[in-house]
């Protein structure tokens, strides 16, 4: 009975996350189009980049929430509220069409659902190829953002950016069928483990930047 309940929660989480990914893509596409509309108020490029980063953060840690991240609910709720605050002026604009407001409202609801559902799910099963590919992509962008903030000079975040990018490129060859899945199946779990460790490093970095070096060294430690 308990296993059946866990399976139902896992399935509900996947459905909600799939809906969230679709909403994120639609919202970002809408923001880009809004930026180019002549009859619209100018959209701050920094606002769009901030929105992208926050949505990337949410998508990343929804996927990694089973990893017992500290203060998960508080931090994710704060990030969700920051996204909603950025989008609120658009929702308040009477000139926006119903379809646009529906997408923004759907995004808000799916963020709440995903944070709640994934936080209750403790499954650490091997991710499907598409899930792992998406996680690696988002970790690449989060590492890139941190590397740019720490510029100038090579930082551990640039190393993580390159690692995530290279692993995703190789994983992409598997996804696209260029490398037979069964030939590298034994390393896929290592890709996921690496992604989890990078995710933890970036998560902890929010709260304890003074411990970056020691945490970076711990990425190479055994599980």
C-alpha positions in Angstrom: 0.0 0.0 0.0 2.8 2.3 0.9 4.7 1.6 -2.3 1.5 2.3 -4.3 1.2 5.7 -2.5 4.9 6.5 -3.3 4.4 5.7 -6.9 1.3 7.9 -7.1 3.2 10.8 -5.6 6.1 10.3 -8.0 3.7 10.2 -10.9 1.9 13.4 -9.7 5.3 15.1 -9.3 6.3 14.2 -12.8 3.1 15.5 -14.3 3.4 18.8 -12.3 7.0 19.2 -13.3 6.2 18.6 -17.0 3.5 21.3 -16.7 5.9 23.7 -15.0 8.5 23.2 -17.7 5.9 24.0 -20.4 4.8 27.1 -18.5 8.3 28.3 -18.0 9.0 28.0 -21.7 5.8 29.9 -22.5 6.4 32.7 -20.1 10.0 33.3 -21.3 8.9 33.2 -24.9 6.2 35.7 -24.0 8.7 38.0 -22.3 11.0 38.0 -25.3 8.1 38.8 -27.6 6.9 41.6 -25.3 10.3 43.1 -25.4 10.0 43.5 -29.2 6.4 44.8 -29.4 6.4 48.5 -30.5 3.2 49.4 -28.7 4.4 48.0 -25.3 6.2 49.7 -22.6 9.9 48.9 -22.7 10.8 45.7 -20.9 13.9 45.8 -18.9 16.4 43.3 -20.2 17.7 42.9 -16.6 14.2 41.9 -15.5 14.1 39.2 -18.1 17.5 37.8 -17.2 16.5 37.9 -13.5 13.3 36.0 -14.3 15.2 33.4 -16.3 17.7 32.9 -13.5 15.0 32.5 -10.8 13.0 30.1 -12.9 16.1 28.1 -13.7 16.8 27.9 -9.9 13.3 26.7 -9.2 13.4 24.0 -11.9 16.8 22.8 -10.8 15.9 22.4 -7.1 12.5 20.9 -7.7 14.4 18.1 -9.4 16.9 17.8 -6.5 14.5 18.3 -3.6 14.8 14.6 -2.6 18.4 15.3 -1.6 17.4 16.8 1.8 18.4 20.3 1.0 18.5 22.6 4.0 15.7 25.1 4.3 14.2 23.9 1.0 10.7 25.0 1.6 11.7 28.5 2.9 14.2 29.2 0.1 12.0 27.9 -2.7 9.0 29.7 -1.4 11.0 32.9 -1.4 12.2 32.4 -4.9 8.7 31.6 -6.1 7.5 34.9 -4.5 10.3 36.8 -6.2 9.1 35.4 -9.6 5.5 36.3 -8.9 6.6 39.8 -7.9 8.4 40.3 -11.2 5.4 39.1 -13.1 2.7 41.0 -11.1 2.9 44.2 -13.1 2.0 42.3 -16.2 -0.9 40.6 -14.5 -2.1 44.0 -13.3 -2.0 45.4 -16.9 -5.6 45.5 -18.1 -4.3 45.6 -21.7 -2.9 42.1 -21.5 -4.9 39.4 -23.2 -6.6 36.6 -21.3 -4.3 33.9 -22.7 -1.2 35.7 -21.4 -2.7 36.1 -17.9 -3.7 32.4 -18.0 -0.2 31.3 -18.6 1.2 33.5 -15.9 -1.4 32.3 -13.4 -0.8 28.7 -14.4 3.0 29.2 -13.8 2.3 30.5 -10.3 0.1 27.5 -9.5 2.5 24.9 -10.9 5.4 26.4 -8.9 3.4 25.9 -5.7 2.4 22.3 -6.7 5.9 21.3 -7.7 7.6 22.7 -4.6 5.1 20.9 -2.4 4.9 17.6 -4.3 8.6 17.1 -4.9 9.4 18.1 -1.3 7.3 15.1 -0.1 8.9 12.8 -2.6 12.0 11.0 -1.4 12.6 8.9 -4.5 16.2 8.8 -5.6 15.7 6.6 -8.6 17.8 7.1 -11.7 16.5 10.0 -13.8 15.3 9.5 -17.3 17.5 10.8 -20.0 15.4 13.9 -20.6 15.2 14.8 -16.9 19.0 14.4 -16.5 19.7 16.5 -19.6 17.4 19.3 -18.4 19.1 19.2 -14.9 22.6 19.4 -16.4 21.5 22.3 -18.6 20.2 24.3 -15.7 23.2 23.5 -13.5 25.4 24.8 -16.4 23.5 28.1 -16.4 23.5 28.5 -12.6 27.3 27.8 -12.5 27.8 30.3 -15.4 25.9 33.0 -13.5 28.0 32.5 -10.4 31.2 32.5 -12.5 30.2 35.8 -14.0 29.5 37.3 -10.6 33.0 36.2 -9.4 34.8 37.6 -12.4 37.6 38.4 -13.0 39.8 35.4 -12.7 39.1 31.7 -13.0 36.9 30.5 -10.2 35.6 27.1 -9.1 32.3 28.2 -10.7 33.9 28.3 -14.1 35.2 24.8 -13.5 31.7 23.7 -12.6 30.2 25.5 -15.6 32.7 23.7 -17.9 32.1 20.3 -16.2 28.3 20.6 -16.5 28.6 21.7 -20.1 30.9 18.9 -21.1 28.9 16.2 -19.3 25.7 17.5 -20.9 27.4 17.5 -24.4 28.4 13.9 -23.9 25.0 12.9 -22.4 23.4 14.6 -25.5 25.2 12.1 -27.7 23.4 9.3 -25.7 20.0 11.1 -25.9 20.4 11.6 -29.7 21.4 8.0 -30.3 25.0 8.7 -31.3 26.2 6.5 -28.5 24.3 3.3 -27.7 22.6 3.6 -24.3 23.6 0.1 -23.1 27.3 0.8 -23.8 27.4 3.6 -21.2 24.4 2.7 -18.9 26.8 2.1 -16.0 28.0 5.7 -16.0 24.6 7.4 -16.1 24.2 7.0 -12.4 27.6 8.7 -12.0 26.4 11.6 -14.1 23.4 12.0 -11.8 25.6 11.8 -8.7 27.8 14.5 -10.2 24.8 16.7 -10.9 23.5 16.2 -7.3 26.9 17.2 -5.9 27.1 20.3 -8.1 23.6 21.2 -7.1 24.3 20.9 -3.4 27.4 23.0 -3.8 25.5 25.8 -5.5 22.7 25.5 -3.0 25.0 25.8 0.0 26.9 28.6 -1.7 23.9 30.9 -1.2 24.3 30.8 2.5 28.0 30.2 3.2 30.2 31.8 0.6 33.2 31.7 3.0 33.2 27.9 2.8 33.3 27.7 -1.0 36.8 26.2 -1.3 36.3 23.4 1.1 33.0 22.5 -0.4 34.5 22.5 -3.9 37.2 20.0 -2.7 34.4 17.8 -1.3 32.9 17.5 -4.8 35.6 14.9 -5.5 34.9 12.9 -2.3 33.3 9.5 -2.4 29.6 9.2 -1.6 
